[in-house]
Amino acid sequence: MLRELGVKSRQRSDFVDITDEVREEVKRSGIRSGICIVFSRHTTAGITINEGADPDVQRDMVDFLGSRIPVDPSFRHSEGNSDAHIKTTLTGNSTTIPVAEGELLLGTWQSVYLCEFDGPRKRQVLVKLLADP
């Protein structure tokens, strides 16, 4: 099963929690055991799993990445978003989550995030579910 989620970011750098949407896709699929792959179809927006209980964690990550990889006019890329490409390379464009008993096997504090680095934009995230034989 393959589904596409539309995700809207709110600002240039933004971590958007998509955990509930991914969980809903697992539920809709009926898969009881397997893996869930979450993939960003963009070069300036990544996917990561990190703490979901304290929003300061996401703010700290956005601030840290921004301070280490700022928008830099000396970058050669003409669109002016090379920093977003670099940040996406660091976060990665996908993650894989085990599924058991119809549930994502995330840890207690874990959530799935679209990591926006060139927003605000509407992004497409693919959710691919593979059932165990």
N, C-alpha and C positions, 0 to 999 in steps of 0.2 A: 504494500500500500504506500502511495506517495501523495502527500497533501502539500499545498502551499498556503502559508500564513501571510497575511498582510500585516505589517508592523509599522506603526508611525512613531518616529522619534520627535522629541519636543525641542531639542536644541542641537547645536553643532556637535557637542560631545555629550553622550547620554547613554546610560545603561537601562534598557527597557526589559523589565521582567516578563518573560513569555512562558513561564512555567505552567500556568493554568491552561494556556492554549495548547501546549505540547501534551499535557496530561489528557486534555479533552480528545485530542487526536488518537492517543493510545486507547482511550475508552471507546471511541467510535469505531476503531479498527476491530475490536473484539479479540485482539491478540492477548494471549495469557502469558506467554513466555517468549523472549527473543531479545532483540535490540532495537533501540530507537536512535536514529541518526538525525541530528539537527544541523542544517547547513545554510549559511548565508550565501546568497547569489551575488555578492557585491565585493568590490576590492577595497572599499572604505568603511565596511561594517562587518564586525566579527561576531563570533559566538563564544561564550564562556559559561562555565559553571562556577558560582562563588556564593558567598554568604547572602542569604535573603532576609535575615531577621533584622539587621541594622542597616538602614539606608546610608549611613555614614561610610560604610565600606565602599559602596559604589562611588560616592562622591570623592573619597580618598583616592580611588583608582583613577578616576577621570582627572583629578587635580595632579596626581603624581605623573601620569603619562603626559599631561599637558606641560608640566614644568620640565620634563626631560626631553620631550619631543615637541617643541613649540611650532606654531605656524612660522615658517622661515622664508622670507622673500628671496633668499639665496638658493633655495631649491630650484632645480632646473625645470621641473614639470610645470607646464604652462597653466594648468588649472588652479594652481595655488593650494593644492590639497595633499602634497607629498607627505605631510605629517600624518594625515589620516591613513594613507597607504601603509606607512611604517607601523603605526599603532595596530592596524588590522593584522599585519604580519605577526606581530607579537602576541596578540590575543588568539589568533587562529580563526579559521572560517567555519569550523564545525566541531561538534562534540558527539560522543557516542555514550548512550545511557542504557544499562541493562534493564530489561522488563521482566518482572516475575509476578505471577498471580494478577496480571492485568494492571500492574502499577509500575511507574518509574522507580528504580531503586536509587533514589537520591538520598543523601545523608540528611540528617535532621535539619541542618541549617542551610542546605544547598538549594539554590534556585538557578534557572537557566536564563541567560541574558543575551539579547541582541546588544552588541557594543557599537554604538553609533559614533563615528568620528568625523562625519561630513554632512551633518544634518542642519536643520530638520528636514527629514525626507520620509517618504513611504518606501519601505523595504519589503523584499520577498524572502521568506525563510521557508526552506523545504524541510518537511518532516517525513523521513522514510522509516517505515516499520518493517522489520524482518522477523517472521515467526520462526521459532525453533521447529525442526521437523518432528 
